[in-house]
Structure formats: C-alpha cells, structure tokens
Amino acid sequence: YGFSRYPSVDRDITVIVKEELPVADILKIIFSSSAEFLEDVKLIDLFRGERIGIGKKSLTFKLVFQSMERTLNDEEVNIETQKIADNLMKKIEVEFPK
C-alpha cells in the first residue's frame, strides 16, 4: 500500500460484548468483514459499568476508510460500516447501544 492523496473518512462503532471476549477477537472479525475501503481500526474507548450490565463491556472503535482512487461518499462508508456491524452480529453475541 502507498499513500492515498484522497481524504480518509472516520466512523465510530460501539459494541457491547461479554467481558471475557478479547478485543483481538473483535478486531479480527472487523478486519474479516470484507469492508472494501477499511484502512485501519483503533480501540478508542472502553467502558464498564451498571448502565451496560454486569459481565459486559462497551467498546468503541474508530474505523478509518480510504480509497486510493477517489474520495469516498457517505453512502459508501455507511454501507461498509453496516457490513462490519452485520458480520459482528453473525459471529459473536453483540449489542449496539441505542
């Protein structure tokens, strides 16, 4: 990969999962989601508390999307983000905050 002259687009996705589920497992699922323009993923927040339930944790990931050929539009990035959410729902017990 080289550097793209087109801007990246960030989206945050928050998931609530069982406490014992390793972050590495979630990252593996995110990267295997066939999201065409996904360049990077960073864990940016971890929360535990009564609001989300005993034995659970809330994780927020910053997803970075970028194309080498053009600027991505919102609809494309939303579709890619939805692919990731669908794959997470398929592979693990996950909740998305309201």
C-alpha positions as CSV (number, residue, x, y, z in Angstrom):
1,Y,0.0,0.0,0.0
2,G,1.1,3.5,-0.8
3,F,-0.3,6.8,0.5
4,S,-3.6,8.0,-0.9
5,R,-4.0,11.6,-1.9
6,Y,-7.7,11.3,-1.1
7,P,-9.0,12.0,2.4
8,S,-9.9,9.3,4.8
9,V,-13.3,9.1,6.4
10,D,-13.7,8.0,10.0
11,R,-16.7,6.3,11.6
12,D,-17.1,5.2,15.2
13,I,-18.8,1.9,16.1
14,T,-19.7,1.0,19.6
15,V,-20.4,-2.6,20.7
16,I,-21.4,-4.2,23.9
17,V,-20.0,-7.6,24.4
18,K,-19.3,-10.1,27.2
19,E,-16.4,-9.1,29.5
20,E,-14.3,-12.2,28.7
21,L,-14.3,-11.6,24.9
22,P,-10.8,-10.4,23.9
23,V,-10.6,-7.2,21.9
24,A,-8.3,-9.0,19.4
25,D,-11.2,-11.4,18.5
26,I,-13.4,-8.4,17.7
27,L,-10.7,-6.8,15.6
28,K,-10.2,-10.0,13.7
29,I,-14.0,-10.0,12.9
30,I,-13.9,-6.4,11.9
31,F,-11.0,-6.9,9.5
32,S,-12.5,-10.0,8.0
33,S,-15.8,-8.2,7.2
34,S,-15.0,-7.7,3.5
35,A,-15.2,-3.9,4.0
36,E,-13.5,-2.8,0.8
37,F,-12.2,0.5,1.9
38,L,-11.3,-0.3,5.6
39,E,-7.7,1.0,6.2
40,D,-7.4,1.0,9.9
41,V,-9.2,0.3,13.2
42,K,-8.4,1.7,16.6
43,L,-9.9,1.0,20.0
44,I,-10.7,4.5,21.3
45,D,-12.9,3.8,24.4
46,L,-13.6,1.0,26.9
47,F,-16.4,1.3,29.4
48,R,-17.6,-1.0,32.2
49,G,-20.5,-0.1,34.5
50,E,-24.0,-0.7,35.7
51,R,-25.5,1.0,32.7
52,I,-24.4,-1.7,30.3
53,G,-24.8,-4.7,32.6
54,I,-22.8,-7.0,34.8
55,G,-20.2,-9.1,32.9
56,K,-20.3,-6.8,29.9
57,K,-18.1,-4.1,28.4
58,S,-18.7,-1.4,25.9
59,L,-16.0,-0.9,23.3
60,T,-15.8,2.0,20.8
61,F,-13.7,1.5,17.7
62,K,-12.7,4.2,15.2
63,L,-12.9,2.8,11.7
64,V,-10.8,4.5,9.0
65,F,-11.9,4.2,5.4
66,Q,-10.0,5.4,2.4
67,S,-9.8,4.8,-1.3
68,M,-6.6,5.1,-3.5
69,E,-8.7,6.2,-6.5
70,R,-11.2,8.7,-5.2
71,T,-12.9,10.4,-2.3
72,L,-15.5,8.1,-0.7
73,N,-19.0,9.4,-0.2
74,D,-21.2,9.0,2.9
75,E,-23.3,6.3,1.4
76,E,-20.3,4.1,0.5
77,V,-18.9,4.5,4.0
78,N,-22.3,3.7,5.6
79,I,-22.6,0.5,3.5
80,E,-19.1,-0.6,4.6
81,T,-19.8,0.2,8.3
82,Q,-23.1,-1.8,8.0
83,K,-21.1,-4.8,6.6
84,I,-18.9,-4.7,9.7
85,A,-21.9,-4.5,12.0
86,D,-23.6,-7.4,10.2
87,N,-20.5,-9.5,10.4
88,L,-20.1,-8.8,14.1
89,M,-23.8,-9.8,14.7
90,K,-23.3,-13.0,12.8
91,K,-20.1,-14.1,14.5
92,I,-20.5,-13.1,18.2
93,E,-23.1,-12.1,20.8
94,V,-23.0,-8.3,20.4
95,E,-25.3,-5.5,21.2
96,F,-25.3,-2.0,19.7
97,P,-26.2,0.9,22.1
98,K,-29.5,2.7,21.4
